[in-house]
Each structure stands twice: as structure tokens, then as C-alpha cells.
Amino acid sequence: MAEYDAAQVGDEKGDAAFTRSSPYGASYEPTYSGATSFLRCQYTRDLNNMDVAVSGVPFDLATTGRPGARLGPRAMRAASTNLAWDWPQGWDFNPLDKLKVADWGDCIFDPGTPTTWVEKLEAHASEILATDTGMLTLGGDHFITYPMLKAHAAKHGALSLIHFDAHSDTWEDTQGRIDHGTMFYHAKEQGLIVPDRSIQVGLRTHNPDTHDFNIIEAPEACNSSAKNIADRIKSTVGNNPAYLTFDIDCLDPAYAPGTGTPCVGGLTTRHALDILRALEGINLVGMDVVEVAPAYDVSEITALAGASIAYQLLALYAAKP
């Protein structure tokens, strides 16, 4: 880890996203001003020697309910300015002291040609992964995870999926459709993920076919300790390379109303953060937070929850073996 001080990261100049000279360290810039990169990290597409690239995917054309998740990356970046001065809850280090993190910006596509965007997002991810830089992706609706899985599986082999959600997203579908409720069915069918080494947490909608995924439904997830849930996840995944995806509707809408398909009876933000903290030691190779739709939010609590979860994922990535 490189040494740094506050002046080196651009705090005295403002707009640390552009002016900081070191990729390490927290930023103490006022929350209400400046460019809103994720956690005030440097905006750059030069990934030489970077550890993690944060990338937004403002896409919601696969949404089956309320649209608006295309605005999620911007909302989570803005909310993250409230977190940038401190480290994530429960950890005794700041991942920004251990990881060189860059905000790559957003993967942009033409919404008038939706049939091309899967290949474009996969290529975007593959280009970043080719530099041996990890990815933290901010969605966007949940279908964005499908091309991300394609890129990560191409690099790491068949993945264990750790999936926090109110919905299974494994409903059977015809090949080629874009639907945020079916992409893990496609991923399983294509061998991108290994179902019996994968686990879904917080489900509370009915799907008669588990497709051999391990499942911790919402009542059990809400009533079990964070350690017990994390231990089950760890025993399921083992040392297999894992991709963790967190759909914000895994949280109860009392804690995350700003989402397209809210479903009551979910996890509290506190419980979710504790579960993530207890996952220390997993072989995390990719991660995303999706389905934040700020048009339905209240006082930005959903965006703040999403940004806080994303910060936890950075800490998990920093602590991996």
C-alpha cells in the first residue's frame, strides 16, 4: 500500500474525482459539492496498476415493472459522497487504503438498438478484466448481471453465484429475450454458473423450479443470525471463484422503497450489512449492486443503502485471500 496524505488526494483543491494525485485514501471533500465519482475516487480509464474499476451501467430496458433503474448509478455515486470520509461499518480498515480504486464512468449504449447492448457490456467488462482489474458494477436493472457473468466466466471459469434478491430470476425463457427475471436461467443453461455451488438469499416470491440453486428464503434469512447465513454461503461456495450480485429489493421496501419491483418481508439494511461483513474470506472475483430506481426513493435512503452495500463489497474484495 502506498503512503498518502489528505493534500495528495486533492481535497484542498476540491473535485477530488479529477484533482487527486493518489488512487489511495479517503476523501474529505464536502458532501454537497464537487464531482460525484463513487466515494470520490479518481475518474480515469487508465487502469494500469489499478485494483478495482467502478463502472455504472445505466440500463433498464429489461425491467418488467416500474422503470427508472437507469438512474441508479448516478444516485449511488451521489449518495456515496456521504460515505467517502469513513470506512464501511464493521471493518477495522478502509478498503480505499488497501485498494487502488478508479471510477471508470458509465458504459453507454444506444437505447434505440437494445439488441446490441449485451455484447457491448460484455466487451466493456472483458476489456477491464483483461487488465487484471476487478470490477464493482452499479446498475441498472438486474439483467446487466448476465453479460457481466459472461465476461467474468470467460476469465475465471464457471462461477459460484451469491445472489441477494426478493426474486429468483431463474424463470425459464426463450433464448435471446431481455428480461430481468430470467437471466440466471440463461446463465445456468450456458454453464456460466454452477447452481449447486451457488446460493440465493432473501427470496420471497414463488418459483416452482429451483434449478438446483441453494436457497435461503426471506423468512429464514430474516430470522437467522448473520453468521449462520454467512456460514451457509461459505460452505456452499467454498473456494470457487464467486460473483456476488445484490438486488436492492432484497431489502424490505421500508428500507429500500426506490426500486422497480418492491416486495414486503425482506431484510433490514443492518442485517444485510452484517451478512456481507461475515462473508470475509470468500474468493470474490466480481460484484454488483442493481435495481436502485431513485424516482421512487424517499430521502435517498435506497441510494444510500445501495452505496453502503457497494462499499461493503469493496471491503470484501480487499479482504479476500
Kinemage of the C-alpha trace (Angstrom):
@kinemage 1
@onewidth
@group {chain A} dominant
@subgroup {mainchain}
@vectorlist {calphas} color= white
{ca met a 1} P 0.000 0.000 0.000
{ca ala a 2} L 1.313 3.443 -0.918
{ca glu a 3} L 1.571 6.243 1.606
{ca tyr a 4} L -0.616 9.281 1.090
{ca asp a 5} L -1.861 12.379 2.869
{ca ala a 6} L -5.025 14.436 2.531
{ca ala a 7} L -3.440 17.043 0.278
{ca gln a 8} L -2.247 14.387 -2.174
{ca val a 9} L -5.740 13.115 -2.899
{ca gly a 10} L -6.986 16.524 -3.978
{ca asp a 11} L -9.116 17.541 -1.013
{ca glu a 12} L -7.674 21.035 -0.708
{ca lys a 13} L -8.399 21.745 -4.376
{ca gly a 14} L -11.902 20.304 -4.469
{ca asp a 15} L -13.257 17.982 -7.151
{ca ala a 16} L -11.050 15.147 -5.925
{ca ala a 17} L -12.510 12.930 -8.657
{ca phe a 18} L -10.346 14.924 -11.077
{ca thr a 19} L -7.605 16.535 -8.987
{ca arg a 20} L -6.412 13.776 -6.652
{ca ser a 21} L -2.926 12.507 -7.410
{ca ser a 22} L -3.089 9.224 -5.497
{ca pro a 23} L -5.550 6.330 -6.007
{ca tyr a 24} L -5.350 5.561 -2.286
{ca gly a 25} L -7.217 7.057 0.613
{ca ala a 26} L -10.498 8.573 1.703
{ca ser a 27} L -11.705 11.988 0.617
{ca tyr a 28} L -12.879 14.706 2.994
{ca glu a 29} L -14.474 16.942 0.399
{ca pro a 30} L -17.894 18.388 1.364
{ca thr a 31} L -20.731 16.010 0.542
{ca tyr a 32} L -22.744 18.743 -1.164
{ca ser a 33} L -20.169 19.879 -3.737
{ca gly a 34} L -17.801 18.555 -6.332
{ca ala a 35} L -17.900 15.795 -8.942
{ca thr a 36} L -19.716 12.757 -7.634
{ca ser a 37} L -17.492 9.854 -8.541
{ca phe a 38} L -18.057 6.761 -6.413
{ca leu a 39} L -16.554 7.507 -2.982
{ca arg a 40} L -14.756 10.480 -4.592
{ca cys a 41} L -12.369 8.067 -6.285
{ca gln a 42} L -10.469 9.286 -9.304
{ca tyr a 43} L -12.316 9.317 -12.604
{ca thr a 44} L -9.980 7.577 -15.046
{ca arg a 45} L -9.953 4.937 -17.756
{ca asp a 46} L -6.240 4.341 -17.333
{ca leu a 47} L -6.314 1.099 -15.361
{ca asn a 48} L -2.580 0.435 -15.250
{ca asn a 49} L -1.864 -0.897 -11.758
{ca met a 50} L -5.447 -0.328 -10.572
{ca asp a 51} L -7.088 -2.970 -8.382
{ca val a 52} L -10.790 -2.206 -8.903
{ca ala a 53} L -12.737 -0.268 -11.514
{ca val a 54} L -16.167 1.045 -10.535
{ca ser a 55} L -18.420 1.158 -13.567
{ca gly a 56} L -22.011 2.285 -13.987
{ca val a 57} L -24.482 0.616 -16.341
{ca pro a 58} L -27.484 2.960 -16.796
{ca phe a 59} L -29.757 0.368 -18.402
{ca asp a 60} L -33.356 -0.567 -17.520
{ca leu a 61} L -34.897 -1.844 -20.754
{ca ala a 62} L -35.242 -5.361 -19.294
{ca thr a 63} L -37.482 -4.151 -16.472
{ca thr a 64} L -40.870 -5.872 -16.182
{ca gly a 65} L -42.298 -3.474 -13.590
{ca arg a 66} L -41.549 0.156 -12.878
{ca pro a 67} L -38.699 1.614 -14.963
{ca gly a 68} L -36.052 4.012 -13.688
{ca ala a 69} L -33.046 1.897 -12.648
{ca arg a 70} L -31.047 3.564 -15.432
{ca leu a 71} L -30.684 6.433 -12.956
{ca gly a 72} L -29.319 4.132 -10.248
{ca pro a 73} L -25.575 4.550 -10.914
{ca arg a 74} L -25.822 8.332 -10.665
{ca ala a 75} L -27.886 8.118 -7.472
{ca met a 76} L -25.494 5.698 -5.763
{ca arg a 77} L -22.486 7.789 -6.718
{ca ala a 78} L -24.136 10.889 -5.253
{ca ala a 79} L -25.111 9.032 -2.071
{ca ser a 80} L -21.574 7.687 -1.723
{ca thr a 81} L -20.281 11.214 -1.046
{ca asn a 82} L -21.789 10.783 2.423
{ca leu a 83} L -19.579 7.718 2.944
{ca ala a 84} L -16.296 8.801 1.376
{ca trp a 85} L -14.715 10.189 4.551
{ca asp a 86} L -15.084 6.981 6.599
{ca trp a 87} L -14.647 3.233 6.149
{ca pro a 88} L -17.537 0.754 5.887
{ca gln a 89} L -19.288 -0.423 9.007
{ca gly a 90} L -17.860 -3.431 10.835
{ca trp a 91} L -14.384 -3.389 9.323
{ca asp a 92} L -11.155 -2.313 11.009
{ca phe a 93} L -9.650 -0.906 7.819
{ca asn a 94} L -10.635 1.279 4.920
{ca pro a 95} L -10.596 -0.653 1.628
{ca leu a 96} L -9.518 2.572 -0.074
{ca asp a 97} L -6.272 2.312 1.899
{ca lys a 98} L -5.652 -1.190 0.529
{ca leu a 99} L -7.069 -0.994 -2.988
{ca lys a 100} L -6.322 1.353 -5.849
{ca val a 101} L -9.863 2.151 -6.983
{ca ala a 102} L -10.817 4.071 -10.119
{ca asp a 103} L -14.253 5.233 -11.206
{ca trp a 104} L -14.281 4.287 -14.884
{ca gly a 105} L -17.559 6.083 -15.538
{ca asp a 106} L -20.549 4.547 -17.329
{ca cys a 107} L -20.861 2.017 -20.111
{ca ile a 108} L -23.062 3.895 -22.587
{ca phe a 109} L -25.169 2.309 -25.293
{ca asp a 110} L -27.855 3.395 -27.738
{ca pro a 111} L -31.300 2.565 -26.245
{ca gly a 112} L -32.676 2.583 -29.759
{ca thr a 113} L -30.682 -0.569 -30.546
{ca pro a 114} L -31.254 -2.740 -27.464
{ca thr a 115} L -30.260 -5.946 -29.243
{ca thr a 116} L -26.620 -4.825 -29.332
{ca trp a 117} L -26.143 -3.844 -25.709
{ca val a 118} L -25.470 -7.310 -24.234
{ca glu a 119} L -22.441 -7.731 -26.469
{ca lys a 120} L -21.333 -4.162 -25.765
{ca leu a 121} L -21.494 -4.600 -21.989
{ca glu a 122} L -19.720 -7.964 -22.171
{ca ala a 123} L -16.976 -6.371 -24.277
{ca his a 124} L -16.743 -3.452 -21.834
{ca ala a 125} L -16.287 -5.827 -18.897
{ca ser a 126} L -13.875 -8.055 -20.786
{ca glu a 127} L -11.684 -5.071 -21.645
{ca ile a 128} L -11.449 -4.091 -17.977
{ca leu a 129} L -10.882 -7.649 -16.765
{ca ala a 130} L -8.114 -8.112 -19.337
{ca thr a 131} L -6.073 -5.559 -17.352
{ca asp a 132} L -6.392 -7.805 -14.249
{ca thr a 133} L -8.554 -5.138 -12.646
{ca gly a 134} L -11.536 -6.253 -10.582
{ca met a 135} L -14.965 -4.761 -11.201
{ca leu a 136} L -17.629 -3.220 -8.977
{ca thr a 137} L -20.631 -2.539 -11.185
{ca leu a 138} L -23.531 -0.216 -10.382
{ca gly a 139} L -26.841 -0.921 -12.154
{ca gly a 140} L -29.140 -0.563 -13.872
{ca asp a 141} L -31.737 -3.334 -13.820
{ca his a 142} L -30.685 -6.840 -12.862
{ca phe a 143} L -30.266 -8.140 -16.394
{ca ile a 144} L -26.926 -6.314 -16.521
{ca thr a 145} L -25.507 -9.143 -14.402
{ca tyr a 146} L -25.884 -11.582 -17.294
{ca pro a 147} L -23.263 -10.031 -19.614
{ca met a 148} L -21.107 -9.386 -16.557
{ca leu a 149} L -21.241 -13.112 -15.745
{ca lys a 150} L -20.310 -13.932 -19.335
{ca ala a 151} L -17.191 -11.771 -19.115
{ca his a 152} L -16.184 -12.995 -15.657
{ca ala a 153} L -16.737 -16.668 -16.517
{ca ala a 154} L -14.575 -16.254 -19.608
{ca lys a 155} L -11.748 -15.111 -17.339
{ca his a 156} L -12.279 -17.211 -14.206
{ca gly a 157} L -14.250 -20.262 -15.353
{ca ala a 158} L -17.695 -21.339 -14.159
{ca leu a 159} L -18.674 -19.177 -11.194
{ca ser a 160} L -20.446 -19.539 -7.898
{ca leu a 161} L -23.256 -17.002 -7.803
{ca ile a 162} L -24.062 -15.339 -4.471
{ca his a 163} L -27.410 -13.731 -5.175
{ca phe a 164} L -29.291 -11.411 -2.779
{ca asp a 165} L -32.796 -10.739 -4.091
{ca ala a 166} L -36.541 -10.915 -3.462
{ca his a 167} L -36.915 -12.860 -6.722
{ca ser a 168} L -35.172 -15.942 -8.072
{ca asp a 169} L -34.603 -14.508 -11.579
{ca thr a 170} L -34.491 -18.098 -12.850
{ca trp a 171} L -37.850 -18.274 -14.621
{ca glu a 172} L -37.472 -20.238 -17.862
{ca asp a 173} L -37.333 -18.146 -21.003
{ca thr a 174} L -36.578 -18.367 -24.693
{ca gln a 175} L -33.053 -17.652 -25.826
{ca gly a 176} L -32.365 -14.053 -26.783
{ca arg a 177} L -35.060 -12.315 -24.698
{ca ile a 178} L -34.001 -9.484 -22.431
{ca asp a 179} L -35.805 -9.843 -19.096
{ca his a 180} L -34.524 -9.096 -15.616
{ca gly a 181} L -36.357 -12.124 -14.214
{ca thr a 182} L -34.773 -14.804 -16.385
{ca met a 183} L -31.062 -14.102 -16.787
{ca phe a 184} L -29.844 -16.631 -14.212
{ca tyr a 185} L -31.780 -19.334 -16.019
{ca his a 186} L -29.807 -18.435 -19.141
{ca ala a 187} L -26.560 -18.248 -17.155
{ca lys a 188} L -27.169 -21.713 -15.721
{ca glu a 189} L -28.097 -23.186 -19.092
{ca gln a 190} L -24.931 -21.758 -20.637
{ca gly a 191} L -22.623 -23.048 -17.899
{ca leu a 192} L -21.604 -19.611 -16.667
{ca ile a 193} L -22.520 -20.513 -13.088
{ca val a 194} L -22.592 -23.755 -11.097
{ca pro a 195} L -26.036 -23.968 -9.418
{ca asp a 196} L -25.109 -26.435 -6.659
{ca arg a 197} L -22.173 -24.190 -5.697
{ca ser a 198} L -24.375 -21.072 -5.815
{ca ile a 199} L -26.841 -19.630 -3.328
{ca gln a 200} L -29.777 -17.209 -3.331
{ca val a 201} L -30.661 -15.204 -0.215
{ca gly a 202} L -33.860 -13.349 0.676
{ca leu a 203} L -36.247 -14.841 -1.905
{ca arg a 204} L -39.935 -14.299 -1.166
{ca thr a 205} L -41.677 -14.842 -4.495
{ca his a 206} L -42.736 -18.226 -5.843
{ca asn a 207} L -40.858 -20.168 -8.490
{ca pro a 208} L -41.603 -23.908 -8.540
{ca asp a 209} L -38.237 -24.810 -10.089
{ca thr a 210} L -35.086 -24.129 -8.072
{ca his a 211} L -32.811 -25.206 -10.960
{ca asp a 212} L -30.621 -26.808 -8.255
{ca phe a 213} L -29.683 -23.483 -6.654
{ca asn a 214} L -29.310 -23.439 -2.893
{ca ile a 215} L -31.888 -21.053 -1.436
{ca ile a 216} L -32.288 -19.208 1.867
{ca glu a 217} L -35.761 -17.720 1.651
{ca ala a 218} L -36.601 -14.424 3.309
{ca pro a 219} L -38.272 -15.764 6.496
{ca glu a 220} L -35.218 -17.883 7.295
{ca ala a 221} L -32.814 -15.144 6.252
{ca cys a 222} L -34.572 -12.591 8.461
{ca asn a 223} L -34.738 -14.892 11.495
{ca ser a 224} L -31.236 -16.394 11.334
{ca ser a 225} L -28.073 -14.747 12.565
{ca ala a 226} L -25.803 -13.066 10.062
{ca lys a 227} L -23.060 -15.544 10.963
{ca asn a 228} L -25.269 -18.572 10.321
{ca ile a 229} L -26.304 -17.245 6.914
{ca ala a 230} L -22.727 -16.354 6.017
{ca asp a 231} L -21.511 -19.783 7.113
{ca arg a 232} L -24.064 -21.444 4.816
{ca ile a 233} L -22.975 -19.233 1.935
{ca lys a 234} L -19.315 -20.021 2.568
{ca ser a 235} L -19.898 -23.767 2.831
{ca thr a 236} L -21.865 -23.696 -0.432
{ca val a 237} L -19.387 -21.615 -2.398
{ca gly a 238} L -16.170 -22.984 -0.941
{ca asn a 239} L -13.078 -21.683 -2.711
{ca asn a 240} L -14.780 -21.434 -6.085
{ca pro a 241} L -14.495 -18.032 -7.768
{ca ala a 242} L -17.625 -16.156 -6.697
{ca tyr a 243} L -19.639 -13.370 -8.252
{ca leu a 244} L -21.834 -11.509 -5.746
{ca thr a 245} L -24.886 -9.648 -7.026
{ca phe a 246} L -27.106 -7.608 -4.708
{ca asp a 247} L -30.550 -6.610 -5.956
{ca ile a 248} L -31.624 -3.775 -3.686
{ca asp a 249} L -35.146 -5.242 -3.488
{ca cys a 250} L -33.675 -7.948 -1.272
{ca leu a 251} L -34.158 -5.291 1.391
{ca asp a 252} L -37.667 -4.682 2.690
{ca pro a 253} L -39.223 -1.652 0.955
{ca ala a 254} L -39.318 0.066 4.344
{ca tyr a 255} L -35.528 0.308 3.929
{ca ala a 256} L -35.352 0.476 0.129
{ca pro a 257} L -38.526 1.863 -1.445
{ca gly a 258} L -36.711 3.148 -4.539
{ca thr a 259} L -36.834 0.060 -6.693
{ca gly a 260} L -38.878 -1.257 -9.586
{ca thr a 261} L -40.391 -4.412 -8.070
{ca pro a 262} L -40.637 -3.895 -4.290
{ca cys a 263} L -41.711 -6.870 -2.198
{ca val a 264} L -42.524 -6.702 1.515
{ca gly a 265} L -40.976 -9.022 4.069
{ca gly a 266} L -37.321 -8.508 3.217
{ca leu a 267} L -34.084 -7.964 5.078
{ca thr a 268} L -33.224 -4.849 7.024
{ca thr a 269} L -30.240 -2.849 5.877
{ca arg a 270} L -28.499 -3.652 9.166
{ca his a 271} L -28.911 -7.403 8.706
{ca ala a 272} L -27.717 -7.287 5.104
{ca leu a 273} L -24.580 -5.347 6.040
{ca asp a 274} L -23.829 -7.838 8.835
{ca ile a 275} L -24.201 -10.808 6.474
{ca leu a 276} L -21.841 -9.227 3.970
{ca arg a 277} L -19.323 -8.457 6.704
{ca ala a 278} L -19.384 -12.093 7.825
{ca leu a 279} L -18.511 -13.293 4.301
{ca glu a 280} L -14.877 -12.301 4.747
{ca gly a 281} L -12.633 -14.904 3.118
{ca ile a 282} L -14.698 -15.792 0.041
{ca asn a 283} L -12.934 -15.841 -3.311
{ca leu a 284} L -14.760 -12.804 -4.664
{ca val a 285} L -13.934 -12.057 -8.296
{ca gly a 286} L -16.840 -9.777 -9.311
{ca met a 287} L -19.690 -7.828 -7.731
{ca asp a 288} L -22.598 -5.557 -8.487
{ca val a 289} L -25.458 -3.645 -6.881
{ca val a 290} L -28.560 -3.256 -9.035
{ca glu a 291} L -32.187 -2.096 -9.279
{ca val a 292} L -31.880 1.231 -7.445
{ca ala a 293} L -34.608 3.374 -9.050
{ca pro a 294} L -34.368 6.840 -7.478
{ca ala a 295} L -37.697 8.142 -8.835
{ca tyr a 296} L -39.448 6.014 -6.194
{ca asp a 297} L -36.973 6.732 -3.407
{ca val a 298} L -37.640 8.596 -0.157
{ca ser a 299} L -34.929 10.926 1.147
{ca glu a 300} L -32.392 8.945 -0.929
{ca ile a 301} L -32.412 6.053 1.559
{ca thr a 302} L -32.375 3.425 -1.196
{ca ala a 303} L -29.453 5.046 -2.978
{ca leu a 304} L -27.604 5.329 0.333
{ca ala a 305} L -28.296 1.663 1.085
{ca gly a 306} L -27.008 0.703 -2.351
{ca ala a 307} L -23.854 2.776 -1.964
{ca ser a 308} L -23.251 1.358 1.523
{ca ile a 309} L -23.637 -2.206 0.263
{ca ala a 310} L -21.254 -1.461 -2.607
{ca tyr a 311} L -18.718 -0.120 -0.087
{ca gln a 312} L -19.064 -3.363 1.894
{ca leu a 313} L -18.338 -5.297 -1.288
{ca leu a 314} L -15.128 -3.298 -1.785
{ca ala a 315} L -14.083 -4.286 1.728
{ca leu a 316} L -14.864 -7.945 0.978
{ca tyr a 317} L -12.757 -7.709 -2.168
{ca ala a 318} L -9.897 -6.103 -0.237
{ca ala a 319} L -10.020 -8.872 2.391
{ca lys a 320} L -10.142 -11.852 0.027
{ca pro a 321} L -7.394 -14.478 0.362
